Amino acid sequence: MQGLLTGKTAIITGSGRGIGAAAAQLFAAHGAQVVVSDLDLEPAKAVAEAIHQAGGAAITVAGDVTDRDFAQRIVDLTLAQFGGIDIIVNNAGYTWDGMLHSMSDEQWAAMLDVHLTAPFRLIRMAATYLRMTAKQEQSEHGMAQARKIINITSTSGVYGNTGQANYAAAKAGVVGLTKTLAKEWGRFNIQTNAVCYGFIDTRLTADKDAGATIERDGTEIRLGVPDHLRSAFAMLHPMGRPGSVDEAAGPLLFLASALSNYVNGAVLEVSGGFAP
Ligand SMILES: NC(=O)c1ccc[n+]([C@@H]2O[C@H](COP(=O)([O-])OP(=O)(O)OC[C@H]3O[C@@H](n4cnc5c(N)ncnc54)[C@H](O)[C@@H]3O)[C@@H](O)[C@H]2O)c1
């Protein structure tokens, strides 16, 4: 099946790596023009280059989703380059784990900023374009084209997870944001849904000793999961393994395409059946 997103423009934050990168390439293969955005310019450029090599269309917008001017910048660049916005995937993020009794204010706020406030600001910034365009299409054609907001949440946000009070609270907030927007914007034919991942094989879930880090305001934060927890997880998991990034991207394509035009306010669990 090809061409599910022909002529559509998609912004995907955090698409230099992992799930976002797989989604960017899948969306482009289905005809979308993709705005590949990431904190790190080089991986984002590499994803955009792979899309170009495959004959697709993409631009790169580097930047931190928590910067105050990020939302304005990416919306303006997208409209200038592609003339519209049809799909927004709020995917950028990382983890900064710690037990609650020793969690700093900074650690708490950082997770709310990146996972909850940044998606809110991006959606709010796109609101003028999305609502005005829908109203115009409704008055001209009786109905607006379907447009899509997809927010990424986690089983940690739905079920909680030891050592992730900050991340879980932010991801639970994403569910509230999603369900509320679904009610506010359904009338504009904009479907807002969330995808709730369990354990997908990326830098975030790799062995912590592999040494991946992210630097935020001068603090180096170690990413990953301790190896003994990874092994325990595989034993408890109904499918006995984590999901791949391609398996994670498939449901995003469904929610970005016309196949999901009557799916609104849903939280789709993509966890291989694992409920912690
Ligand atoms: N991997 C999993 O098992 C899993 C499970 C549940 C939810 N998630 C969520 O999926 C999303 C993608 O994670 P992933 O597993 O692909 O991780 P990843 O580390 O492979 O990719 C995330 C990307 O987001 C970018 N990013 C991080 N902070 C950013 C910021 N402030 N501004 C801009 N870009 C930023 C990173 O540079 C990275 O390229 C995240 O929201 C994560 O919380 C992942």
The ligand as a Gaussian input file, in Angstrom:
#p B3LYP/6-31G(d) Opt

LIG

0 1
 N       11.322000       3.918000      23.129000
 C       10.307000       3.616000      23.908000
 O       10.171000       2.477000      24.397000
 C        9.260000       4.643000      24.234000
 C        8.205000       4.265000      25.062000
 C        7.203000       5.183000      25.364000
 C        7.258000       6.457000      24.834000
 N        8.309000       6.819000      24.058000
 C        8.338000       8.187000      23.552000
 O        8.572000       8.174000      22.171000
 C        9.180000       9.411000      21.788000
 C       10.392000       9.140000      20.920000
 O       11.363000       8.453000      21.693000
 P       12.423000       7.426000      21.072000
 O       12.299000       6.186000      21.866000
 O       12.316000       7.378000      19.597000
 O       13.785000       8.122000      21.541000
 P       15.080000       8.601000      20.722000
 O       16.042000       9.105000      21.741000
 O       15.536000       7.518000      19.811000
 O       14.529000       9.792000      19.834000
 C       14.029000      10.977000      20.414000
 C       14.529000      12.178000      19.626000
 O       13.996000      13.351000      20.257000
 C       15.010000      14.345000      20.244000
 N       14.802000      15.302000      21.344000
 C       14.920000      15.075000      22.675000
 N       14.709000      16.194000      23.347000
 C       14.434000      17.172000      22.435000
 C       14.151000      18.549000      22.511000
 N       14.104000      19.184000      23.694000
 N       13.930000      19.224000      21.367000
 C       13.983000      18.613000      20.174000
 N       14.268000      17.302000      20.021000
 C       14.499000      16.600000      21.156000
 C       16.318000      13.581000      20.432000
 O       17.436000      14.330000      19.982000
 C       16.058000      12.309000      19.628000
 O       16.563000      12.404000      18.321000
 C        9.473000      10.152000      23.089000
 O        8.454000      11.090000      23.348000
 C        9.432000       9.044000      24.125000
 O        9.127000       9.525000      25.413000
 C        9.305000       5.939000      23.742000

